[in-house]
Amino acid sequence: MSRQLQHTVFRSASFQVDVSYSENSRRQYAAASREIGAFLTAVRLLFGEAEAVLASAEWVALMERMEIPIHNANHNWRYVTVAAASQLATRRLTEQKRVQLEGGGSNE
């Protein structure tokens, strides 16, 4: 994922490092950045930029719903990625079935 898209994703998520938790917050921010970066790179390579944009919005929304403070040292960002991947798969399968029902799709 491009640094610009990654920065935009986190900026739009109100994902800010709290200076009172400085070192751990920075580590968690870096870990989350790596996690979403790897996820969105894979999505973009497999499904294209448009799907990556949707997946990024879902990842951020899921992260915000988890309500785990950024300073929590035990936070595992992989849970967010797994949930976002599940939503991606559901969306792709739903779209594939819709196209098939309309009689215009292949079995991709």
VMD Tcl script that draws the C-alpha trace (Angstrom):
set ca {
  {0.00 0.00 0.00}
  {1.28 3.43 -0.77}
  {2.43 5.53 2.17}
  {0.00 8.26 1.10}
  {-3.02 5.94 1.22}
  {-1.84 4.45 4.51}
  {-1.40 7.92 6.04}
  {-4.84 8.97 4.79}
  {-6.43 5.85 6.29}
  {-5.04 6.50 9.75}
  {-5.62 10.25 9.64}
  {-9.27 9.66 8.75}
  {-9.60 7.15 11.59}
  {-8.84 9.69 14.30}
  {-5.97 7.35 15.09}
  {-3.64 9.58 17.02}
  {-0.68 8.83 19.21}
  {-1.30 10.06 22.75}
  {1.89 11.66 24.03}
  {1.18 10.51 27.59}
  {1.77 6.94 26.41}
  {4.57 7.93 24.07}
  {6.79 4.90 23.51}
  {4.12 2.20 23.67}
  {1.73 4.33 21.60}
  {4.36 4.74 18.92}
  {5.00 0.98 18.90}
  {1.29 0.24 18.61}
  {0.85 2.82 15.86}
  {3.79 1.28 13.98}
  {2.38 -2.22 14.45}
  {-1.07 -1.14 13.23}
  {0.51 0.63 10.26}
  {2.40 -2.52 9.28}
  {-0.70 -4.65 9.71}
  {-3.01 -2.51 7.60}
  {-0.24 -1.92 5.08}
  {0.30 -5.64 4.53}
  {-3.44 -6.32 4.37}
  {-4.19 -3.57 1.89}
  {-1.20 -4.41 -0.28}
  {-2.52 -7.96 -0.59}
  {-6.06 -6.76 -1.32}
  {-4.82 -4.33 -3.97}
  {-2.67 -6.97 -5.67}
  {-5.45 -9.57 -5.66}
  {-8.54 -7.44 -6.27}
  {-7.47 -3.96 -7.36}
  {-7.34 -0.45 -5.98}
  {-11.11 0.03 -5.66}
  {-11.41 -3.04 -3.44}
  {-8.42 -1.86 -1.38}
  {-10.16 1.46 -0.71}
  {-13.28 -0.36 0.52}
  {-11.18 -2.74 2.61}
  {-9.30 0.16 4.19}
  {-12.54 1.81 5.27}
  {-13.74 -1.48 6.74}
  {-10.44 -2.08 8.56}
  {-10.57 1.37 10.14}
  {-14.24 1.00 11.11}
  {-13.52 -2.36 12.73}
  {-10.50 -0.94 14.55}
  {-12.60 1.89 15.96}
  {-15.37 -0.50 17.07}
  {-12.90 -2.63 19.02}
  {-12.61 0.21 21.54}
  {-9.19 -0.89 22.73}
  {-6.97 2.07 23.61}
  {-3.87 2.48 21.47}
  {-1.70 2.32 24.59}
  {-2.86 -1.23 25.39}
  {0.38 -3.21 25.09}
  {-1.45 -6.46 24.35}
  {-3.44 -5.24 21.38}
  {-3.26 -7.62 18.44}
  {-4.04 -5.85 15.18}
  {-4.38 -9.20 13.39}
  {-7.89 -9.54 14.84}
  {-8.89 -6.40 12.94}
  {-7.36 -7.78 9.75}
  {-9.11 -11.13 10.09}
  {-12.46 -9.39 10.59}
  {-11.82 -7.07 7.62}
  {-10.82 -10.05 5.45}
  {-14.05 -11.77 6.43}
  {-16.05 -8.74 5.34}
  {-14.09 -8.61 2.08}
  {-14.83 -12.28 1.39}
  {-18.51 -11.83 2.20}
  {-18.76 -8.80 -0.09}
  {-16.96 -10.58 -2.95}
  {-19.10 -13.72 -2.64}
  {-22.30 -11.70 -2.46}
  {-21.33 -9.78 -5.59}
  {-20.38 -12.98 -7.39}
  {-23.72 -14.60 -6.54}
  {-25.60 -11.47 -7.64}
  {-23.85 -11.50 -11.01}
  {-24.50 -15.23 -11.43}
  {-28.19 -14.80 -10.63}
  {-28.38 -12.09 -13.26}
  {-26.96 -14.63 -15.71}
  {-23.86 -12.67 -16.62}
  {-21.12 -14.10 -14.46}
  {-18.54 -16.80 -14.58}
  {-17.47 -18.98 -11.68}
  {-14.40 -16.93 -10.72}
}
mol new
graphics top color blue
foreach p $ca { graphics top sphere $p radius 0.5 }
foreach p [lrange $ca 0 end-1] q [lrange $ca 1 end] { graphics top cylinder $p $q radius 0.2 }
display resetview
